[in-house]
Amino acid sequence: MRQSLSGTKEETRANEWYVPKHGPRKIRLLVGLSFYPYSLMNASYVLLGSLLATPVHFDRMAGMALVYLLAVGVSAHSLDALAPNKPWGNFLTRRQLLILAIAALVPALGLGLFYALAYAPLLLPLGVAEIFFLLAYNLELFGGKFHTDFWFAASWGFLPVLAGYAVQTDSLSLSSLAGGLFGFFTAFVEINASRPYKALKRDPHGESSEVASRLESILKGIVATVLAAAAALLMLRLFA
């Protein structure tokens, strides 16, 4: 955070653990807004789902991961920053945030629709559910009813695994549901550690506290766990 012209603290995401400490301020704020370790974690769930299928169409896997990187990594985080209680997007205008969200969401929807029509119609209901949660969660629609840890874990961890599996097989299985539960619970741990961590990072007295350090370690560990699981399964499918 830094002092604004009015003398009050300006809340940003520049002090997050994954943001470089040096470099142009606006670039650093964009990196903070992207939440890129968590976006990669979300895309890794798609990889895990795809890699549970037999055979694996690696082009579809990569394409569906790109859909989530655009829809969640860019669009969802841009929409989230539009909320009045999320001031870390204030370095961009509301118009710029909306353009960024739409510019990422349109190709994501187009690519997802292509895979649904060409290979896996089951992606249509999964996609509709994900679009609903993308809007309802990030814009806090319906009085914030869906802006909860449970729905975050369901839409951000559980459904991407199913989408990754469905794009390969146009079906679901016990293994995909088990993978979805792995996605759900790891995402649930992430969001439960992330909320108090962000609150401490906003507090000048709590930013360097032992609790903040412990929560940061949990966040790094859960991201590393999911990425390592996807990488290990990928290596197994490629070289086993």
N, C-alpha and C positions, 0 to 999 in steps of 0.2 A: 504494500500500500504506500501511497505517497500523499503529501499535503495538496489539497486542491486550492484553487484561487481563493475560495471562501475561508480557508484555514481549517476545514474539516478533513478527516481522513477519507481518501478515495479508495473504495474497495475494488481490488482487481484479483486476478488469479496468478499474478506474476510471482508470488511467493510459494506456489505449489512446488512439490519436490521434483517434478519432471520438467520444470521450466528453466532454461539457461539463466544464469545469474548475470550474464553480460550480453550486450548486443543491442540493436535498435529496440526502443521501448515498445513500439507498436507490434513488431514481430514477436516479441516475448509475450505480449498480451494475447496475440492470436494463438500462440502455442498454448497458453493457459486456457483459452476458451475452447480449444480443440479437445482437451482431456485425452490426448492421444494414447497414453498407456491403456486407459480403460476402453477406448475405441478399438485398439488392437485386441484387447481381451474379448470384446464383443464379437469381432470378426473371427477370433479363434474358436468360438463356440460353433460357428458355421463350419469351420474346417473339421472340428471334432465330429459333428453330425455327418458330414460327407464321408469322412474316413471310416465311419462305422458301417458304411454300405459296401456291398460287393456286387459288381465291380465299381471302381471309383472313376468317374469322369472328371479329370483334374481341371478341364476347362470350365465345367459347370461350377465346380467347387470355388475356383478363383473368381468367377463372375459373381457368384452369390456373396462371397466375402466382400467384393467391391460394392455390391448393393448395400450391405450393412455399413461399410465404412463411410459411404456417402450419406445414407439416410440417418444413421446414428451419429457418426463421428463429426459430420458437418451440419446437416440439417437440424437434427434434434437439439444439438448444443446451441445452435444459433437461435432456435425458437425458445429454448429455455432462457436464454439471456434477454429475451424480449419482456419477460415478466418484470414488473416494477420492483419486486423484492430481490432481483438478481442484478445488482448494479455493476457486476464485473464486465458486462458487455457495453458499458457506456462510452468506451473509446470509439465505438462505431455508432452511427445513427440507427434509429429503428428501421428506417428504409434500407440501410445497408445490411443490417441483420436479416431482414426479410428477403432481400435479394439473394443473400448468401444461402439462406435456407431453401429457397425455391430452386436456385441454380444447382444445388446438390440433390434435391429430392426428385426433380423431374427426370434426370437420367437414371436415378436409382429405380424409380417406378417403371420407366421404360424397359430397363434391362430385366427387372424382376418379372414384368408382364411377358417379355419374350420367352424367358425360361418356363413360365407357367403355361403358355400356349403351345410352345414347341415340345416340351418334355414332361411337365409335371403340373397338371391342373390342380393338384392338391395345394400348390403354392398360392392359389387364389384366396381361399379362406384364411390361410396363414398370413398372407400379405394384408388382407383387409384388417385382421386383428392387429397386426403390427402398425398399420397406418393409424388405426384408432388410438392405440396406446401412445404412439409418437405425438399425436396432437393432444390427447386427453392428459397425458402425464406432463409433457413439457409446457403446455399452455395452461395447465392447472384448470382444465374445464370441469364442469359439473361440481363446482365448489371445491375442487381439489380432491374429490373422492378417489380418483385413481392415482393421485400423486403420493403413493405410499411405498414402503419398502417391499411389501408383497408383490404389488403390481410391477414395480421396477424389476424385481428378480424374475417374475414370470415373463415379461415382455423382452427383457434385456439379456436374460440368461437361458431360460427354458425354450422359448419359441425359436431363437436362432439355431439351436441344435436340431430341432425338428425340421426347420427350413433347409438346413444343410443336408439332412438325410433325404428329405422329400425331393429335392432337386435331382438327386441321384436315382431314386427308385419310384417316385410318385406314390409312396406309401409310408406308413409308420410301422414301427416294430417295438418289441420289448427293449431291445438294445438302444434304440433311439430315445425311448422314454427314460431309460436309465441314464443315458447321456444328458437328456434334458434336465433330470434331477441334479446331476452334477453341475450343470450350468446354473440352475436355480439357486442352489445352496452357496456356490462360490460367489454369485452375484449378490446374494443376500448378505454374505459376510462383508463384501466390498462396500455396499451402500451403508451398512450399519457402522462400519469404521469410518467411512468417508464423511458422513454428516457431522459427527463431533469433531473430526479432524479439521474440517473447514471452519467450524465455529471457533476452534482454538487458534487457527491461523489468522482469523479476523481480529482476535484479541491480542494486543501488543504484549500483555503479560502472560498469555498462554501459548504464544507462538513457539517459544523455545522450551516449553515445559516437558517434563518426563512423559506425561500422558500423550502429548502431541508426538513425541519421538516414537513412542510405542505404537501409536495408531499408524504413523507413517510406515513403520516396519511391517505392520499387518497388511497395509495397502500394497506395498512393494512385494510382499510375499505372496499375496493372493493373485496379483497380476502375473508374477513369475510362474506360479503354479499352473495357471491356465495356459499361458503361452508354452510352457515346457511340456504340458500334456499334449497339446496340439502338435508340437514339433516332434515329440517322441512317437506319437501315433503315425505321423507323416513318414518318419524314417522307417518305421516298422512296415508300412504299406509299400514303400518304395524299394526296400532292400531285403525284406524278409523272404 
